[in-house]
């Protein structure tokens, strides 16, 4: 018979200020490659949409 899980509530985390700054700096540095990869993916998707529907959009833009 499986045990029921024990619920734990964390009320306080004691992290020195210098360590917290280092953790946040690592998070910021790790987000840079993720943002670059995301930007490349968005550009690819937008490029594909433009290739598929670009002719229709450019035809309707003539004044």
C-alpha positions in Angstrom: 0.0 0.0 0.0 1.6 3.3 -1.1 2.3 6.0 1.5 0.5 9.3 1.3 2.9 12.1 0.5 4.0 14.4 3.3 3.2 18.1 2.6 6.0 20.5 3.3 5.7 24.3 3.5 8.9 26.4 3.2 8.5 29.6 5.2 12.0 31.1 5.0 15.2 30.7 2.9 18.4 32.2 4.4 20.6 33.1 1.5 23.5 35.6 1.9 23.1 38.7 -0.3 26.3 38.0 -2.2 25.2 34.5 -3.1 21.9 35.7 -4.2 23.5 38.2 -6.6 25.6 35.4 -8.0 22.5 33.2 -8.5 20.7 36.0 -10.3 23.7 36.8 -12.5 23.9 33.1 -13.5 20.2 33.2 -14.4 20.7 36.4 -16.5 23.6 34.9 -18.3 21.8 31.7 -19.0 18.8 33.6 -20.5 20.9 35.2 -23.2 21.4 32.0 -25.3 17.7 31.1 -24.7 16.6 34.5 -26.0 18.8 34.1 -29.1 17.4 30.7 -29.8 13.8 31.9 -29.3 14.5 34.9 -31.6 15.8 32.5 -34.3 12.7 30.3 -34.0 10.4 33.3 -34.2 12.2 34.6 -37.3 11.9 31.2 -39.0 8.2 30.9 -38.3 7.5 34.5 -39.4 9.6 33.8 -42.6 7.6 30.7 -43.3 4.3 32.6 -42.9 5.6 35.3 -45.1 6.6 32.8 -47.8 3.2 31.1 -47.6 1.0 34.2 -47.4 3.3 37.0 -48.6 2.0 37.0 -52.2 -1.6 37.4 -51.0 -0.7 40.2 -48.7 1.4 42.1 -51.2 -1.3 41.9 -53.8 -3.9 43.6 -51.6 -1.6 46.4 -50.6 -1.6 48.3 -54.0 -3.3 51.7 -53.8 
